[in-house]
Amino acid sequence: MALKTRFAFLLSLLLSCNAVVYDDPTTLPSLKYDYIVVGGGTAGSVIANRLTEDSKVNVLVLEAGPSGRGNPTLEVPFYNLYGPHDPTLVWGSTSVPQSEIAGRVLEYPRGKVLGGSSAINGMYYSRGAASDWDRLAAVSQDSGWSWKSIYPYFKKNERIVPSVNGRNSTGLYDPSIHGTSGILDVSLPNWTYETDPRVVAATNELDGPFAPVLDYNSGKPLGVGWFQYTIQNGTRVSAATSYLGDKYLARKNLHLLLQATASKVSRSSSNGPINTVEFTSGANNGSTRAIASREVVVSAGTFGTPYLLLNSGIGDRQTLSTFKIPTVADIPDVGKNLTDYVTTILSWNVNSTTTLYNRVLQDADFAANALQQWNETRSGPFANGVSNHYFNLRLNESSPDVQQALKTYGDPSSGSSAPHLALVFVEGGLGASGNQVSLENFVVTPKSRGSVTLNSTDLAAGPVIDLGIFSNSFDLFALQQGVLMASRFLSASAWDGYVLSPAGGLVDVFGSDGSVNATALESFVRGAVTAGWRMTGTASMSPYGAKWGVVNPNLCVKGLRGLRIVDASIFPFIPSGHTQVPVYTVAERVAEIMKSRSGGC
């Protein structure tokens, strides 16, 4: 932590905000607005920005956390390595004990800061497969969610920018598919790892599922590509620094209240629209009510949104009755369908003393010098994300085991060009002694489902989160297949003399002759698995008139007027790429719908 805070004061000076925001509701110019947005995170920031492009529209954003300005953990890209664990910047949620993994409790550090989880995430810029969006269009019966229809919003959101120090990115991506005038800055890697040439050589040698892909954001992501990040000039770009950057916060019609936590949404008149938000503030011991004349937009995230709805009497009538909460709208699917990736870290010992992450963790002088370089020039290893290479893989469908699994469970992917698995190559052991390389192994098409509900003994205690990990055995099978595919990748001759042996729990999985101990493999996966922190689904989109789901295709809450949900909770199926970009893009489209005459809830 000392390394993180050493230059905090300098950063606070460099990154000070000139725009005016509020931290006390009594200083707000009014408690009546056209729109109230609950949550200043990834989606809420987009909605607030786009609505206030019309100077006649007044918007209040309620953000539960601080601004985050001047905090190096939110600015230095490399600090994502340490994980978003600062208790002042996260909600600190945890799951209930998970029965399929020996009762372990899983950590969920979602962002409680302006920018939401975009301020603490891995900064991955990933749109997902085209078939993900086409499936969403088919399920919602709204062609506006198809890849073809949503594609312009990717470009509207994005501004591709050069890597630091003029680093050449030619041939690492396809510039023709990227935006050049959007709000969110995106760049290619800013640092060369010693393992990069070996990764490239291995992809060329193995080909097949590991074949190079020029740009995984083309809609056909399969293969191994160079990572794209929400980084500009060696610094993290979040919703807070982009959509709620200083020049936008200076708008007189955009009002941002920090440290304000919504506790309930309601009607101000019987049978009227949902138009009132009740919230508490760190500057005020009591609660305050604000009123929206047009809409209340809830962008509180996959956990926060159903938690707020349930506390407001919007959810399953029977569930609400057990909590003695009067039912405002009987919508059984609120809080259901929780979906998240599952992941494991896979490490191998290597013949090197200079793997970057091991060096940073083990050599305080090197780490201090790297931070000083970042402070002075926004360059060096701290200007980069956690990895330079991103693998999108399907299960090995020539394997009889895989064929049987797909026959038994069905194929959960959205199509033949969409991945089941993702691997993130990391030059280091993420805390292990010695020197390693690691691959973070994700199942991006999980079939397990969980739930978010209220605490029966304390409704204010935060959401009760049950991931339901491995409740569908497909996920356990697929995660084990990911281990085998990672091992296959490191078997390429490009790694000869460099990769030495499995590390950690993998020692018991792989024999010296390359054999696999199936019992040890399952035991390792059950013991090492954790949540992927890309949760979706708890306020799912469904067709107009459908009896399932929570919101219609315009993201208006079913059976109510005046209430809309815009965040990751609306996806009925989890996108097979990281969720940041899909959330930005959904918000861009919905903001446009809201601005149209026919788009109100």
Buried (B, 14 or more C-beta within 10 A) or exposed (E): EEBBEBBEEEBEEEBEBEBEBBBBBEEBEEBBBBBBBBBBBBBBBBBBBBBBEEEEBBBBBBBBBBBBBBBBBBBBBBBBBBBBEBEEBBBBBBBBEBEBBEEBEBBBBBBBBBBBBBBBBBBBBBBBBBBBBBBBBBBBBBEBBBBEBBBBBBBBBBBBBBBBEEBEBEEBBBEEBBBEEBBBBBBBBBBEBBBBEBBBBBBBEBEEBBEBBBBBBBBBBBBBBBBBBBBBBBBBBBBBBBBBBEEBBEBEBBBBBBBBBBBBBBBEEEEEBBBBBBBBBBBBEEBBEBBBEBBBBBBBBBBBBBBBBBBBBBBBBEBBEEBEBEBBBBBBBBBBBBBBBBBBBBBBBBEBEEBBBBBBBBBEEBBBEBBBBBBEEBBBBBBBBBBBBBBBBBBBEEEEEBEEBBEEBEBBBBBEBBBBBBBBBBBBBBBBEBBBBBBBBBBBBBBBBBBBBBEEEEBEEBBBBBBBBBBBBBBBBBBBBBBBBBBBBBBBEBBEEBBBEBBBBBEBBBEEEEEBEEEBBBBBBBEBBBBBBBBBBBBBBBBEEBEBBBBBBBBBBBEBBBBBBBBBBBBBBBBBBBBBBBBBBBBBBBBBBBEEEEBBB
